[in-house]
């Protein structure tokens, strides 16, 4: 007796038709396109004109010049804009005129 089993002929895999082969290649192509698109999006290639931290600090250096030995301005910070309106309480801490309520008006 032998323990080798032989598969019957009808259990053999059938070849895919042209439509099945094209469908599988299409699914593989879509998966590759999604992966490549995700890398392109997160790499910034799809939005080349967006403001980046490097561009932000480049403008600081362009306006104020390069200061050797100092870290680039706000390399990991956030840029904000606003205004300062003194209530007069800072006069006891500093002699700066901007803390005097009457001097800023």
Number of C-alpha atoms within 10 A of each C-alpha: 3 4 5 6 6 6 8 7 7 7 7 8 7 7 8 10 9 8 9 11 11 12 12 12 12 12 11 12 12 12 12 12 12 12 12 11 14 12 13 13 12 10 11 12 11 13 11 9 9 9 9 11 15 12 12 15 16 16 12 14 14 9 9 9 10 13 9 7 6 7 9 15 14 13 11 10 8 8 8 5 4 4 5 8 11 17 12 14 11 15 15 9 8 11 10 10 13 17 20 19 15 11 11 13 8
